[in-house]
């Protein structure tokens, strides 16, 4: 009998649902009425605080509503800017570009005495592929289609005219001029009209790009485009056209000075 009574007076009292007690979140666990929880003189009472059940998740809800509010404000600002509701409103998320380049440095000045007599504009498609034998292209392959636009100028260098290159008659009516052959200037690639049309790279090539990048990867393509345009300019008859234009220019210029016959000869190219 003593053992039975001792089990009921354990450290934590047995919780029973009494009449009129409906537990809610935040109520103490002890279901006894307030009168029963009052200490009786001479009785040892457990002084520990009652366990209170609290409802969690308040911090997460607050963070969610904060993010949702910011997103709503951003959407309203962008929407109003898009439909033109506030024309004077600037987009706070607009992209900005900062130019930290230094000023241009003048390195040298050169006097030119060249007459540009003709110019040719060219376009070429450069198709370059690098692969490995017996290796599928989807694994290891580099192929690029580059559309290059460039121009080549043809000029006559009057600075190289030596003594006796110009002969005139005593009456200053007839003149004969011997000039050097027209020359081609280096090819100039037009970056505004040149572009990569297609580029194919294998899986291993793309993996390699993730770890290292080659800023001069297109340099070889540019050089090949310059070479092809230069070869095309030599075969386009630009030098003959430059000779005709230079001859016409000198004849008109000397005719204004009173010369009636002007002969212009060019050296062999």
Sine and cosine of phi, psi and omega as CSV:
sin_phi,cos_phi,sin_psi,cos_psi,sin_omega,cos_omega
0.00,0.00,-0.61,0.79,0.02,-1.00
-0.91,0.41,-0.61,0.79,0.01,-1.00
-0.91,0.42,-0.59,0.81,0.00,-1.00
-0.92,0.40,-0.67,0.74,0.02,-1.00
-0.92,0.39,-0.56,0.83,-0.03,-1.00
-0.93,0.37,-0.53,0.85,0.02,-1.00
-0.93,0.36,-0.49,0.87,0.01,-1.00
-0.98,0.20,-0.35,0.94,0.00,-1.00
-0.97,-0.23,0.74,0.67,0.03,-1.00
-0.97,0.25,0.01,-1.00,-0.07,-1.00
-0.89,0.45,-0.65,0.76,0.03,-1.00
-0.96,-0.27,0.85,-0.52,-0.04,-1.00
-0.93,0.37,0.47,-0.88,0.02,-1.00
-0.94,0.34,0.74,-0.67,-0.02,-1.00
-1.00,-0.07,0.85,-0.52,0.03,-1.00
-0.79,-0.61,0.50,-0.86,0.01,-1.00
-1.00,0.09,0.95,-0.30,0.04,-1.00
-1.00,0.05,0.08,-1.00,-0.03,-1.00
-0.95,0.32,0.74,-0.67,0.05,-1.00
0.99,0.16,0.14,0.99,-0.02,-1.00
-0.95,-0.30,0.92,-0.40,0.01,-1.00
-0.86,-0.52,0.99,-0.15,-0.10,-0.99
-0.91,0.42,0.64,-0.77,0.07,-1.00
-0.82,-0.57,0.27,-0.96,0.03,-1.00
-0.92,0.40,0.81,-0.59,-0.04,-1.00
0.98,-0.22,-0.20,0.98,0.03,-1.00
-0.98,0.17,0.46,-0.89,0.08,-1.00
-0.89,0.45,0.46,-0.89,-0.02,-1.00
-0.94,0.33,-0.53,0.85,-0.07,-1.00
-0.92,0.39,0.90,-0.44,-0.07,-1.00
-1.00,0.07,0.00,1.00,-0.09,-1.00
-0.96,0.28,0.51,-0.86,0.04,-1.00
-0.88,0.48,0.28,-0.96,-0.05,-1.00
-0.89,0.46,-0.52,0.85,0.00,-1.00
-0.92,0.38,-0.60,0.80,-0.03,-1.00
-0.95,0.31,-0.39,0.92,-0.02,-1.00
-1.00,0.07,-0.10,1.00,0.04,-1.00
-0.96,0.27,0.69,-0.72,-0.02,-1.00
-0.95,0.32,0.63,-0.78,0.07,-1.00
-0.99,-0.13,0.60,-0.80,-0.05,-1.00
-0.85,0.53,0.79,-0.61,0.00,-1.00
1.00,0.05,-0.03,1.00,-0.02,-1.00
-0.98,-0.19,0.67,-0.74,0.02,-1.00
-1.00,0.09,0.85,-0.53,-0.07,-1.00
-0.90,-0.43,0.66,-0.75,0.05,-1.00
-0.94,0.35,0.89,-0.45,-0.08,-1.00
-1.00,0.02,0.05,1.00,0.00,-1.00
-0.93,0.35,0.53,-0.85,-0.02,-1.00
-0.92,0.39,0.56,-0.83,0.06,-1.00
-0.94,0.34,0.52,-0.85,0.01,-1.00
-0.98,0.22,0.79,-0.61,-0.03,-1.00
-0.92,-0.39,0.76,-0.65,0.02,-1.00
-1.00,-0.05,0.85,-0.52,-0.01,-1.00
-0.93,-0.37,0.54,-0.84,0.01,-1.00
-1.00,0.07,0.85,-0.53,-0.06,-1.00
-1.00,-0.01,-0.08,-1.00,0.05,-1.00
1.00,0.02,0.12,0.99,-0.02,-1.00
-0.93,0.38,-0.65,0.76,-0.01,-1.00
-0.91,0.42,-0.66,0.75,-0.01,-1.00
-0.92,0.40,-0.64,0.77,0.04,-1.00
-0.90,0.44,-0.64,0.77,0.03,-1.00
-0.90,0.44,-0.66,0.75,0.04,-1.00
-0.91,0.42,-0.64,0.77,0.02,-1.00
-0.88,0.48,-0.72,0.69,-0.02,-1.00
-0.93,0.37,-0.52,0.85,0.05,-1.00
-0.91,0.41,-0.73,0.68,0.02,-1.00
-0.90,0.44,-0.66,0.75,0.01,-1.00
-0.90,0.44,-0.62,0.79,0.01,-1.00
-0.92,0.40,-0.68,0.73,0.02,-1.00
-0.89,0.45,-0.69,0.73,0.03,-1.00
-0.88,0.47,-0.62,0.78,0.02,-1.00
-0.91,0.41,-0.66,0.75,0.02,-1.00
-0.89,0.45,-0.70,0.71,0.01,-1.00
-0.88,0.48,-0.69,0.72,0.00,-1.00
-0.89,0.45,-0.64,0.77,0.01,-1.00
-0.92,0.40,-0.65,0.76,0.00,-1.00
-0.90,0.43,-0.74,0.67,0.00,-1.00
-0.91,0.41,-0.63,0.78,0.03,-1.00
-0.90,0.43,-0.68,0.73,0.03,-1.00
-0.91,0.42,-0.59,0.81,0.03,-1.00
-0.93,0.36,-0.60,0.80,-0.06,-1.00
-0.93,0.37,-0.70,0.71,-0.05,-1.00
-0.99,0.10,-0.02,1.00,0.05,-1.00
0.97,0.25,0.46,0.89,-0.01,-1.00
-0.93,0.37,-0.62,0.78,0.04,-1.00
-0.84,-0.55,1.00,-0.03,-0.07,-1.00
-0.88,0.47,-0.56,0.83,-0.05,-1.00
-0.99,0.13,-0.04,1.00,-0.03,-1.00
-0.99,0.16,0.83,-0.56,0.03,-1.00
-1.00,0.05,0.58,-0.81,0.02,-1.00
-0.96,0.28,0.91,-0.41,-0.02,-1.00
-0.94,0.35,-0.24,0.97,-0.03,-1.00
-0.96,-0.29,0.28,0.96,0.00,-1.00
-0.92,0.38,0.55,-0.84,0.00,-1.00
-0.96,0.29,0.70,-0.72,0.00,-1.00
-0.89,-0.45,0.61,-0.79,0.02,-1.00
-0.87,-0.49,0.78,-0.62,-0.02,-1.00
-0.92,-0.40,0.82,-0.57,0.00,-1.00
-0.98,-0.22,0.94,-0.34,0.01,-1.00
-0.96,-0.26,0.33,0.94,0.00,-1.00
-0.94,0.34,0.54,-0.84,0.04,-1.00
-0.99,0.13,0.15,-0.99,0.01,-1.00
-0.94,0.35,0.42,-0.91,0.03,-1.00
-0.94,0.35,0.62,-0.78,-0.04,-1.00
-0.94,-0.34,0.85,-0.52,0.04,-1.00
-0.98,0.20,0.90,-0.44,-0.07,-1.00
-0.99,-0.11,-0.58,0.82,0.00,-1.00
-0.32,-0.95,0.34,-0.94,0.06,-1.00
-0.80,-0.61,0.73,-0.68,-0.04,-1.00
-0.75,-0.66,0.79,-0.61,0.05,-1.00
-0.98,0.20,0.72,-0.69,-0.03,-1.00
-0.92,-0.38,0.62,-0.78,0.08,-1.00
-0.75,-0.67,0.75,0.66,-0.06,-1.00
-0.91,-0.40,0.67,-0.75,0.04,-1.00
-0.96,-0.27,0.91,-0.41,0.02,-1.00
-0.98,0.20,0.93,-0.36,-0.14,-0.99
-0.99,-0.15,-0.36,0.93,-0.03,-1.00
-0.33,-0.94,0.35,-0.94,0.03,-1.00
-0.53,-0.85,0.69,-0.73,0.04,-1.00
-0.88,-0.47,0.69,-0.73,0.03,-1.00
-0.95,-0.32,0.76,-0.65,-0.13,-0.99
-0.76,-0.65,0.36,-0.93,0.13,-0.99
-0.63,-0.77,0.72,-0.69,-0.04,-1.00
-0.65,-0.76,0.56,-0.83,0.06,-1.00
-0.97,-0.24,0.89,-0.46,0.00,-1.00
-0.99,-0.13,0.85,-0.53,-0.01,-1.00
-0.87,-0.49,0.97,-0.26,-0.06,-1.00
-0.87,-0.50,0.74,-0.68,0.01,-1.00
-0.72,-0.70,0.70,-0.71,0.07,-1.00
-0.81,-0.59,0.88,-0.48,0.02,-1.00
-0.61,-0.79,0.02,-1.00,0.01,-1.00
-0.89,-0.46,0.64,-0.77,0.00,-1.00
-0.91,0.41,0.66,-0.75,0.01,-1.00
0.93,0.37,0.18,0.98,0.05,-1.00
-0.91,-0.42,0.81,-0.59,-0.01,-1.00
-0.86,0.51,0.54,-0.84,-0.04,-1.00
-0.91,0.41,-0.50,0.87,-0.03,-1.00
-0.95,0.30,-0.22,0.97,0.06,-1.00
-1.00,-0.09,-0.76,0.65,-0.07,-1.00
-0.64,-0.77,0.97,-0.26,-0.07,-1.00
-0.29,-0.96,0.63,-0.78,0.11,-0.99
-0.70,-0.72,0.91,-0.42,0.04,-1.00
-0.67,-0.74,0.72,-0.70,-0.04,-1.00
-0.68,-0.73,0.71,-0.71,0.11,-0.99
-0.95,-0.32,0.91,-0.42,-0.10,-1.00
-0.87,-0.50,0.83,-0.55,0.05,-1.00
-1.00,-0.09,0.92,-0.38,-0.08,-1.00
-0.94,-0.35,0.73,-0.68,0.10,-1.00
-0.89,-0.45,0.73,-0.68,-0.04,-1.00
-0.44,-0.90,0.17,-0.99,-0.02,-1.00
-0.69,-0.73,0.42,-0.91,0.01,-1.00
-0.71,-0.70,0.79,-0.61,0.05,-1.00
-0.99,-0.17,0.56,-0.83,0.06,-1.00
-0.89,-0.45,0.79,-0.62,-0.09,-1.00
-0.74,-0.67,0.33,-0.94,0.10,-1.00
-0.90,-0.44,0.81,-0.59,-0.07,-1.00
-1.00,-0.02,0.97,-0.25,0.01,-1.00
-0.97,0.23,-0.28,0.96,-0.01,-1.00
-0.94,0.35,-0.36,0.93,-0.02,-1.00
-1.00,0.03,0.08,1.00,0.03,-1.00
-0.96,0.29,0.82,-0.57,-0.03,-1.00
-0.99,-0.17,-0.18,-0.98,0.01,-1.00
-0.91,0.42,0.66,-0.75,0.04,-1.00
0.99,0.16,0.13,0.99,0.01,-1.00
-0.96,0.28,-0.39,0.92,-0.01,-1.00
-0.89,-0.45,0.83,-0.55,0.03,-1.00
-0.84,-0.54,0.70,-0.71,-0.01,-1.00
-0.69,-0.72,0.42,-0.91,0.02,-1.00
-0.98,0.22,0.25,-0.97,-0.03,-1.00
-0.91,0.41,-0.54,0.84,0.02,-1.00
-1.00,0.08,0.07,1.00,0.04,-1.00
0.84,0.55,0.64,0.77,0.04,-1.00
-0.92,-0.40,-0.37,0.93,-0.04,-1.00
-0.82,-0.57,0.66,-0.75,0.00,-1.00
-0.64,-0.77,0.57,-0.82,0.07,-1.00
-0.77,-0.64,0.79,-0.62,-0.07,-1.00
-0.83,-0.56,0.77,-0.64,0.05,-1.00
-0.95,-0.32,0.87,-0.50,-0.08,-1.00
-0.87,-0.49,0.41,-0.91,0.10,-1.00
-0.94,0.34,0.27,-0.96,-0.01,-1.00
-0.93,0.36,0.57,-0.82,0.07,-1.00
-0.87,0.49,0.53,-0.85,-0.04,-1.00
-0.83,-0.55,0.47,-0.88,0.03,-1.00
-1.00,-0.04,0.73,-0.69,0.10,-0.99
-0.99,0.16,0.31,-0.95,0.04,-1.00
-0.86,0.51,0.50,-0.87,-0.01,-1.00
-0.92,0.39,0.67,-0.74,0.08,-1.00
-0.93,-0.37,0.89,-0.45,0.03,-1.00
-0.99,0.14,0.77,-0.64,0.04,-1.00
-1.00,0.05,0.98,-0.22,-0.05,-1.00
-0.92,0.38,-0.44,0.90,-0.01,-1.00
-0.94,0.33,-0.40,0.92,-0.03,-1.00
-0.88,-0.47,0.21,0.98,0.08,-1.00
-0.94,-0.35,0.65,-0.76,-0.08,-1.00
-0.37,-0.93,0.34,-0.94,0.08,-1.00
-1.00,0.08,0.91,-0.42,-0.03,-1.00
-0.98,0.20,-0.66,0.75,-0.02,-1.00
-0.42,-0.91,0.58,-0.81,0.04,-1.00
-0.61,-0.79,0.83,-0.56,0.02,-1.00
-0.90,-0.45,0.74,-0.67,0.00,-1.00
-0.68,-0.73,0.63,-0.77,0.00,-1.00
-0.96,0.28,0.13,-0.99,-0.04,-1.00
-0.88,0.47,-0.72,0.70,-0.01,-1.00
-0.91,0.41,-0.55,0.84,0.05,-1.00
-0.92,0.40,-0.65,0.76,0.01,-1.00
-0.93,0.36,-0.60,0.80,0.06,-1.00
-0.90,0.44,-0.65,0.76,0.05,-1.00
-0.90,0.44,-0.57,0.82,0.04,-1.00
-0.91,0.41,-0.47,0.88,-0.01,-1.00
-0.93,0.36,-0.42,0.91,-0.04,-1.00
-0.98,-0.21,-0.40,0.92,0.00,-1.00
-0.47,-0.88,0.51,-0.86,0.01,-1.00
-0.79,-0.61,0.57,-0.82,-0.01,-1.00
-0.93,-0.36,0.97,-0.26,-0.02,-1.00
-0.92,0.38,-0.32,0.95,-0.01,-1.00
-0.98,-0.21,0.42,0.91,-0.07,-1.00
-0.90,0.43,-0.53,0.85,-0.01,-1.00
-1.00,-0.02,-0.02,1.00,-0.03,-1.00
-0.89,0.46,-0.65,0.76,0.02,-1.00
-0.90,0.44,-0.61,0.79,0.01,-1.00
-0.92,0.39,-0.65,0.76,0.03,-1.00
-0.89,0.45,-0.69,0.72,0.00,-1.00
-0.89,0.45,-0.63,0.77,0.03,-1.00
-0.92,0.40,-0.60,0.80,0.04,-1.00
-0.91,0.41,-0.65,0.76,0.04,-1.00
-0.89,0.46,-0.65,0.76,0.01,-1.00
-0.90,0.44,-0.70,0.71,-0.02,-1.00
-0.92,0.40,-0.64,0.76,0.02,-1.00
-0.93,0.36,-0.62,0.79,0.05,-1.00
-0.89,0.45,-0.67,0.74,0.05,-1.00
-0.90,0.43,-0.62,0.79,0.01,-1.00
-0.92,0.38,-0.56,0.83,0.00,-1.00
-0.92,0.38,-0.58,0.82,0.02,-1.00
-0.92,0.40,-0.54,0.84,-0.03,-1.00
-1.00,-0.03,0.00,1.00,-0.08,-1.00
-1.00,-0.02,-0.03,1.00,0.00,-1.00
0.96,0.27,0.44,0.90,-0.02,-1.00
-0.94,0.35,-0.55,0.84,-0.02,-1.00
-0.92,0.39,-0.64,0.77,0.06,-1.00
-0.90,0.43,-0.63,0.77,0.03,-1.00
-0.92,0.40,-0.61,0.79,0.03,-1.00
-0.90,0.43,-0.62,0.78,0.06,-1.00
-0.88,0.47,-0.71,0.71,-0.01,-1.00
-0.90,0.44,-0.67,0.74,-0.02,-1.00
-0.93,0.37,-0.65,0.76,0.02,-1.00
-0.91,0.41,-0.68,0.74,0.03,-1.00
-0.87,0.49,-0.68,0.73,0.00,-1.00
-0.92,0.40,-0.64,0.77,0.00,-1.00
-0.89,0.45,-0.71,0.70,-0.02,-1.00
-0.93,0.37,-0.63,0.78,0.01,-1.00
-0.90,0.44,-0.66,0.75,0.03,-1.00
-0.93,0.38,-0.62,0.79,-0.02,-1.00
-0.92,0.39,-0.72,0.70,-0.02,-1.00
-0.96,0.28,-0.48,0.88,0.06,-1.00
-0.90,0.44,-0.56,0.83,0.04,-1.00
-0.93,0.36,-0.36,0.93,0.03,-1.00
-1.00,-0.03,-0.01,1.00,0.07,-1.00
0.95,-0.31,0.03,1.00,0.02,-1.00
-0.99,0.17,0.70,-0.71,-0.02,-1.00
-0.98,-0.18,-0.33,0.94,0.00,-1.00
-0.66,-0.75,0.86,-0.51,-0.01,-1.00
-0.77,-0.64,0.83,-0.56,0.03,-1.00
-0.91,-0.42,0.79,-0.61,-0.02,-1.00
-0.88,-0.48,0.85,-0.53,0.02,-1.00
-0.91,-0.42,0.58,-0.82,0.01,-1.00
-0.88,-0.47,0.60,-0.80,0.06,-1.00
-0.94,0.34,0.36,-0.93,0.00,-1.00
-0.93,0.37,0.63,-0.77,-0.02,-1.00
-0.96,0.29,0.00,0.00,0.00,0.00
